[in-house]
Amino acid sequence: MEPPVVVALGGSLLHPDEVERHVWLDQVKEAVSEHVGSGGRIGLVIGGGVPARDAITIAKPLIEDVAALDEIGIAATRLNATIVAQTLSHSGLDVCNGIPSDTTAAARALENHQIVVMGGTSPGHTTDNVAIRLAIDAKATQCIIATNVDYVYDSDPKINSNARSIESMTLEKLQEIVGPPVHGKAGGSGVIDPVGVQAAIDYSLPLAVIDGRKVERLASALSGNEFKGTRITVG
């Protein structure tokens, strides 16, 4: 049995300002269907995006506990994961029933199903980190981070207009860019969670960053073809 691929689909990709959501979801379905149709298996980890951040914003004036705020965000990721899982399942694809609550259970499910969809797991673990952990547990060939940027940049392009996109880099160089492996604030976002990057380094797991709004790039990455984005290799 071929090893699976794991994909983190950022919650921002389900925001109406980023994509026409039902069209995007249908394209994701087609890309996943093509991958499993050729004998592949895939784990999808769905982020919380704006619903998670909005919910955390509502609660934050009343709740100081970061772990409790994380739990609110995790609930949003699981709602988004349910949307994706039900869409794939109702298309006749072999999707694990239910949303696994931890990566060990998700990895086991990938042994019996072609597709597993999950969200967050526990406070302190972003969905990027969860995707990387699932890839490690499932002995995946790589973990693809599909988000709303087209590359990893050497600095924040929203702040620095001269930020340089990077097509290929090592995990160690990525860690220099994202910073030390510590948990950030609840509801925060970045190109890749630095805690997850450290795990990828520890387990020699290749990563890729692509613009998930362009589903054809995801399809190319899944098929092993050249794709527009950043390849992140083991040092």
Secondary structure, DSSP 8 states (H G I E B T S, - for coil): ----EEEEE-GGGGSTTTS-HHHHHHHHHHHHHHHHHTT--EEEEE--HHHHHHHHHHHTTT---HHHHHHHHHHHHHHHHHHHHHHHHTTT--B-SS--SSHHHHHHHTTT-SEEEE---STT--HHHHHHHHHHHTT-S-EEEEESSSSEESS-TTT-TT--EESEEEHHHHHHHH-SS----TT---SS-HHHHHHHHHTT--EEEEETTSHHHHHHHHHT---SSEEEE--
